[in-house]
């Protein structure tokens, strides 16, 4: 009987382990550990022999109300649906139980889908709290409700979308979008950064977009908000490194979510009287049909993006930028291939307005590649 198979840290700083076999309350002698790797050499009092071995075990430890090395508290925003919900649930159901998830949303009346998806992890490794990224008082109240205000990882996901001809967008609606997509992030980081600096640790994970790398037709304002997010994080990351704080921009391409579905549903009913006839025709007859094809060919699920996000959170040296969709990378690579910016502009222009058949054929190939990747 190997009593080293499952164990947990029971006390700190005098770290000791208790056998979780038939003698779960019998203490084993003091061990030493490095990360999640624990070195064990003992004979348990229940008679089970545990020769010198290395075992990867669950380090689930609370010290003076704070989450210690093995369990990190992750605050996720925008968890009522889509990517935020998927990330929160994936972290909460982590097999190694490395996370305590604080899943937040502006309207708690929309918590139903999250509660259903969380299942047994609800109120164990996942708790739901109210947080409005557009309200500093709401953010402060949520953070103050946490033990020692400790947040080890922030996943900033709350956001809104906007597509359509620029002339059809009001300045007020543009301001509202920036208030969530950019200033919401700024408010959260402003609240959490001092605590992370004091602890000399933390990870700021921001759900950006490939449209924060490269602007796309009829996504002027949304792309602008994501460009702002990218510049903010890239600048902040330099200072954050001095305090051992990691910064990562997660950059999905098309993701099939309720969020996206509603954006395009609203676009089909949009009043285009504010723009010229040619632009309105391009939007309805070219952009919208092409977008549907792009989502069908390249679209990821929220769960796929969540899996990529967890990898970023758990890697020892997380990158500043991480694109979740390899099939979309050739599109963003065009920008870096030509510093003048002409190459991506000419390419997208010709694909959309001159070589529609080539565009459709390319999407067909990518669709096959996407399906093949999904089977592996």
C-alpha positions as CSV (number, residue, x, y, z in Angstrom):
1,X,0.0,0.0,0.0
2,X,1.6,3.3,-1.1
3,X,0.5,6.0,1.3
4,X,2.3,8.7,-0.7
5,X,-0.2,8.6,-3.5
6,X,-2.5,11.3,-2.1
7,X,-1.6,13.9,0.5
8,X,-2.1,17.5,1.3
9,X,-0.2,20.2,3.2
10,X,-1.8,20.5,6.6
11,X,0.1,23.3,8.2
12,X,2.6,26.1,7.5
13,X,5.4,27.1,7.9
14,X,6.1,23.7,9.6
15,X,4.9,21.8,6.5
16,X,3.7,18.3,7.3
17,X,1.6,15.8,5.4
18,X,-1.2,13.5,6.4
19,X,-1.9,10.2,4.8
20,X,-5.2,10.3,3.0
21,X,-5.5,6.5,2.7
22,X,-7.3,4.5,5.4
23,X,-5.5,6.4,8.1
24,X,-6.3,9.9,6.9
25,X,-5.7,11.5,10.3
26,X,-2.3,9.9,11.0
27,X,0.5,12.5,10.5
28,X,3.5,11.6,8.4
29,X,6.9,13.1,9.2
30,X,7.9,16.5,7.9
31,X,8.7,16.7,4.2
32,X,10.2,19.2,1.9
33,X,8.7,20.3,-1.4
34,X,9.5,22.3,-4.5
35,X,6.5,23.7,-6.3
36,X,4.0,20.8,-6.7
37,X,6.8,18.2,-6.4
38,X,7.0,16.6,-3.0
39,X,9.9,14.4,-1.8
40,X,8.8,11.7,0.5
41,X,10.8,9.0,2.4
42,X,8.9,7.4,5.3
43,X,6.8,4.5,6.7
44,X,3.3,5.4,7.5
45,X,1.9,4.4,11.0
46,X,-0.9,2.4,9.3
47,X,1.8,0.0,8.0
48,X,1.9,1.2,4.4
49,X,5.4,1.6,3.2
50,X,6.4,4.8,1.3
51,X,10.0,4.5,0.2
52,X,11.9,7.5,-1.0
53,X,9.8,8.8,-3.9
54,X,8.7,11.9,-5.7
55,X,5.0,12.5,-5.8
56,X,3.0,15.2,-7.5
57,X,0.4,16.1,-5.0
58,X,-2.3,18.7,-4.4
59,X,-1.0,21.6,-2.4
60,X,-4.2,23.1,-1.0
61,X,-3.2,25.4,1.8
62,X,-4.7,28.4,3.6
63,X,-2.3,30.5,5.8
64,X,-3.7,33.3,7.9
65,X,-6.7,33.6,5.6
66,X,-4.4,33.9,2.5
67,X,-4.1,31.5,-0.4
68,X,-0.6,29.9,-0.4
69,X,1.7,28.5,-3.0
70,X,-0.6,25.7,-4.2
71,X,-3.9,27.5,-4.4
72,X,-4.2,30.8,-6.2
73,X,-7.2,33.1,-6.0
74,X,-8.4,34.1,-9.5
75,X,-10.8,36.9,-10.0
76,X,-12.6,36.6,-13.4
77,X,-14.9,39.3,-14.8
78,X,-17.8,39.0,-17.2
79,X,-18.7,35.4,-16.2
80,X,-22.5,35.4,-17.0
81,X,-21.8,33.8,-20.4
82,X,-19.2,33.0,-23.1
83,X,-15.5,33.1,-22.5
84,X,-15.7,34.4,-18.9
85,X,-18.0,31.6,-17.9
86,X,-15.9,29.0,-19.6
87,X,-12.6,30.3,-18.0
88,X,-14.2,30.4,-14.5
89,X,-15.6,26.9,-14.7
90,X,-12.4,25.4,-16.2
91,X,-10.3,26.9,-13.4
92,X,-12.8,25.8,-10.7
93,X,-12.8,22.2,-12.0
94,X,-9.0,22.0,-12.3
95,X,-8.0,18.4,-11.4
96,X,-5.1,19.6,-9.2
97,X,-7.4,22.0,-7.4
98,X,-4.9,24.8,-7.8
99,X,-7.4,27.7,-7.9
100,X,-10.1,29.4,-5.9
101,X,-12.2,31.2,-8.4
102,X,-14.1,34.5,-7.8
103,X,-16.4,34.6,-10.8
104,X,-18.0,38.0,-11.1
105,X,-20.7,39.7,-13.2
106,X,-22.5,43.0,-13.3
107,X,-26.0,41.5,-13.0
108,X,-26.3,38.6,-10.5
109,X,-29.7,37.9,-12.0
110,X,-27.8,36.2,-14.9
111,X,-25.9,33.8,-12.7
112,X,-28.1,30.8,-13.6
113,X,-25.9,29.4,-16.5
114,X,-22.7,29.8,-14.5
115,X,-24.2,28.0,-11.5
116,X,-25.4,25.2,-13.8
117,X,-22.0,24.9,-15.5
118,X,-20.1,25.1,-12.2
119,X,-22.0,22.1,-10.8
120,X,-20.3,20.6,-7.7
121,X,-17.6,23.2,-7.7
122,X,-20.1,26.0,-6.8
123,X,-19.3,27.4,-3.3
124,X,-16.3,25.1,-3.1
125,X,-13.7,26.2,-5.6
126,X,-15.9,28.8,-7.2
127,X,-17.9,31.6,-5.6
128,X,-20.0,34.2,-7.5
129,X,-19.9,37.9,-6.7
130,X,-21.2,41.1,-8.1
131,X,-18.8,43.4,-9.9
132,X,-19.5,46.2,-12.4
133,X,-16.3,47.1,-14.2
134,X,-17.7,50.5,-15.0
135,X,-18.1,51.4,-11.2
136,X,-15.1,52.0,-9.0
137,X,-17.2,51.5,-5.8
138,X,-18.4,48.1,-7.1
139,X,-14.9,47.0,-7.8
140,X,-13.7,48.1,-4.4
141,X,-16.6,46.4,-2.6
142,X,-15.9,43.1,-4.3
143,X,-12.1,43.2,-3.6
144,X,-12.6,44.3,0.0
145,X,-14.9,41.2,0.5
146,X,-12.0,38.9,-0.2
147,X,-9.6,37.7,2.6
148,X,-6.8,40.2,2.9
149,X,-8.0,41.6,-0.5
150,X,-5.8,39.0,-2.1
151,X,-6.1,38.3,-5.8
152,X,-3.3,36.3,-7.3
153,X,-4.6,36.3,-10.8
154,X,-6.9,38.8,-12.5
155,X,-8.6,37.6,-15.7
156,X,-10.2,40.8,-17.2
157,X,-12.8,39.5,-19.6
158,X,-15.8,41.9,-19.3
159,X,-16.3,43.6,-22.7
160,X,-18.9,44.8,-25.2
161,X,-18.8,44.8,-29.1
162,X,-19.7,47.2,-31.8
163,X,-19.7,46.8,-35.6
164,X,-21.0,48.9,-38.5
165,X,-20.3,52.0,-40.5
166,X,-18.7,54.7,-38.3
167,X,-21.3,57.3,-39.3
168,X,-24.0,55.1,-37.8
169,X,-22.4,55.0,-34.4
170,X,-23.2,57.7,-31.8
171,X,-20.3,59.3,-29.8
172,X,-22.2,58.3,-26.6
173,X,-22.2,54.6,-27.6
174,X,-18.5,54.8,-28.4
175,X,-17.8,56.2,-25.0
176,X,-19.9,53.4,-23.4
177,X,-17.9,50.8,-25.2
178,X,-14.6,52.4,-24.1
179,X,-15.9,52.7,-20.5
180,X,-16.2,48.9,-20.4
181,X,-13.5,47.6,-22.7
182,X,-10.7,50.0,-21.7
183,X,-11.6,52.0,-18.6
184,X,-13.1,48.9,-17.0
185,X,-9.6,47.2,-17.2
186,X,-7.9,50.4,-16.0
187,X,-10.2,50.6,-12.9
188,X,-9.5,46.9,-12.0
189,X,-5.8,47.2,-12.4
190,X,-5.7,50.5,-10.5
191,X,-7.5,48.7,-7.6
192,X,-5.4,45.5,-7.6
193,X,-1.9,46.7,-8.6
194,X,-0.9,48.2,-5.2
195,X,-1.7,44.9,-3.4
196,X,0.2,42.9,-6.0
197,X,3.2,45.2,-5.7
198,X,3.2,44.9,-2.0
199,X,3.2,41.1,-2.2
200,X,5.7,41.1,-5.1
201,X,3.6,38.7,-7.0
202,X,0.6,38.5,-9.3
203,X,-0.6,37.9,-12.9
204,X,-2.8,40.2,-14.9
205,X,-4.4,38.3,-17.7
206,X,-6.4,40.4,-20.2
207,X,-8.8,39.1,-22.8
208,X,-7.9,41.2,-25.8
209,X,-8.4,40.3,-29.4
210,X,-6.6,39.9,-32.7
211,X,-8.4,43.1,-33.5
212,X,-6.0,44.7,-30.9
213,X,-3.2,43.8,-33.3
214,X,-4.9,44.5,-36.6
215,X,-7.9,46.6,-37.4
216,X,-10.7,45.0,-39.5
217,X,-13.4,46.4,-41.8
218,X,-16.4,47.9,-39.9
219,X,-14.8,47.2,-36.5
220,X,-13.3,50.7,-36.2
221,X,-14.4,51.5,-32.6
222,X,-14.1,48.0,-31.2
223,X,-10.6,47.7,-32.7
224,X,-9.7,51.1,-31.2
225,X,-10.7,49.9,-27.7
226,X,-8.6,46.8,-28.1
227,X,-5.6,48.7,-29.4
228,X,-5.9,50.9,-26.3
229,X,-5.9,47.7,-24.1
230,X,-2.8,46.4,-25.9
231,X,-0.9,49.7,-25.4
232,X,-2.0,50.0,-21.8
233,X,-0.8,46.4,-21.0
234,X,2.4,46.6,-23.0
235,X,3.4,49.8,-21.2
236,X,2.3,48.6,-17.7
237,X,4.2,45.2,-18.2
238,X,7.6,46.9,-18.0
239,X,6.9,48.4,-14.5
240,X,5.1,45.3,-13.4
241,X,8.1,43.1,-14.1
242,X,10.0,45.1,-11.4
243,X,7.5,43.9,-8.8
244,X,7.5,40.3,-10.1
245,X,4.0,40.8,-11.6
246,X,3.3,39.0,-14.9
247,X,1.1,40.5,-17.7
248,X,-0.5,38.5,-20.5
249,X,-2.8,39.6,-23.4
250,X,-4.9,36.7,-24.6
251,X,-5.8,37.4,-28.2
252,X,-8.7,35.2,-29.6
253,X,-9.8,35.4,-33.2
254,X,-13.4,34.6,-34.0
255,X,-15.2,32.9,-31.0
256,X,-18.7,31.5,-31.3
257,X,-20.5,32.9,-28.3
258,X,-23.8,34.5,-27.3
259,X,-22.0,37.8,-27.2
260,X,-21.0,37.5,-30.9
261,X,-24.3,36.2,-32.0
262,X,-26.1,39.2,-30.4
263,X,-23.6,41.7,-32.0
264,X,-24.3,40.3,-35.5
265,X,-28.0,40.0,-34.8
266,X,-28.2,43.6,-33.9
267,X,-26.1,44.5,-36.9
268,X,-28.6,43.0,-39.3
269,X,-31.3,45.3,-37.9
270,X,-29.1,48.4,-37.8
271,X,-30.4,51.7,-39.1
272,X,-27.9,52.5,-41.9
273,X,-29.5,55.8,-43.0
274,X,-26.6,57.7,-41.5
275,X,-24.2,56.5,-44.1
276,X,-24.0,56.5,-47.9
277,X,-25.7,53.8,-50.0
278,X,-22.5,52.2,-51.2
279,X,-21.1,51.7,-47.6
280,X,-24.5,50.3,-46.5
281,X,-24.5,47.9,-49.3
282,X,-20.9,46.7,-48.5
283,X,-21.8,46.2,-44.9
284,X,-25.0,44.2,-45.6
285,X,-24.0,42.3,-48.8
286,X,-20.2,41.8,-48.3
287,X,-19.1,42.2,-44.6
288,X,-22.0,40.4,-42.9
289,X,-22.0,37.3,-45.2
290,X,-18.2,37.1,-45.1
291,X,-18.2,37.4,-41.3
292,X,-20.6,34.4,-41.0
293,X,-18.2,32.4,-43.2
294,X,-15.2,33.4,-41.1
295,X,-16.9,32.3,-37.9
296,X,-17.9,29.0,-39.5
297,X,-14.4,28.4,-40.7
298,X,-12.2,29.8,-38.0
299,X,-14.4,30.2,-35.0
300,X,-13.3,28.7,-31.7
301,X,-15.6,27.7,-28.8
302,X,-15.4,29.5,-25.4
303,X,-14.1,26.3,-23.9
304,X,-11.2,26.2,-26.4
305,X,-10.2,29.8,-25.5
306,X,-10.6,28.9,-21.8
307,X,-8.2,26.0,-22.2
308,X,-5.6,28.2,-23.8
309,X,-6.1,30.8,-21.0
310,X,-5.5,28.2,-18.3
311,X,-2.2,27.2,-20.0
312,X,-1.1,30.8,-19.9
313,X,-2.0,31.1,-16.2
314,X,-0.1,27.9,-15.2
315,X,3.0,28.3,-17.3
316,X,6.1,29.3,-15.4
317,X,7.0,32.2,-17.7
318,X,3.8,33.4,-19.3
319,X,4.1,35.4,-22.6
320,X,3.1,39.0,-23.0
321,X,0.9,38.0,-25.9
322,X,-0.8,34.7,-26.7
323,X,-3.0,34.1,-29.8
324,X,-5.4,31.3,-29.2
325,X,-6.2,30.4,-32.8
326,X,-3.2,29.2,-34.9
327,X,-5.3,29.3,-38.1
328,X,-5.7,33.0,-37.7
329,X,-2.0,33.7,-37.2
330,X,-1.2,34.2,-40.9
331,X,-3.6,37.1,-41.0
332,X,-2.0,38.9,-38.1
333,X,1.5,38.0,-39.4
334,X,0.9,40.2,-42.4
335,X,1.2,43.3,-40.3
336,X,4.6,42.4,-38.9
337,X,5.8,41.4,-42.4
338,X,5.6,45.0,-43.7
339,X,6.4,47.9,-41.4
340,X,4.8,50.4,-43.9
341,X,1.4,48.7,-43.4
342,X,0.7,48.4,-47.1
343,X,0.8,44.6,-47.3
344,X,-2.1,43.9,-44.9
345,X,-4.2,46.7,-46.3
346,X,-3.7,45.6,-49.9
347,X,-4.2,41.9,-49.0
348,X,-7.5,42.5,-47.1
349,X,-8.8,44.9,-49.8
350,X,-8.2,42.5,-52.6
351,X,-9.6,39.5,-50.7
352,X,-12.8,41.3,-49.9
353,X,-13.4,43.4,-53.0
354,X,-11.5,41.7,-55.9
355,X,-10.9,38.1,-55.2
356,X,-14.0,36.8,-53.4
357,X,-13.6,33.3,-54.9
358,X,-10.1,33.0,-53.6
359,X,-11.3,34.2,-50.2
360,X,-14.0,31.6,-50.1
361,X,-11.6,28.9,-51.2
362,X,-9.1,29.9,-48.5
363,X,-11.8,29.7,-45.9
364,X,-12.8,26.2,-47.2
365,X,-9.2,25.0,-46.7
366,X,-9.0,26.5,-43.2
367,X,-12.3,24.9,-42.3
368,X,-10.9,21.5,-43.2
369,X,-7.7,22.2,-41.2
370,X,-9.9,23.3,-38.2
371,X,-11.8,20.1,-38.3
372,X,-8.7,18.0,-38.6
373,X,-7.1,19.7,-35.6
374,X,-10.3,19.1,-33.6
375,X,-10.0,15.3,-34.2
376,X,-6.5,15.0,-32.9
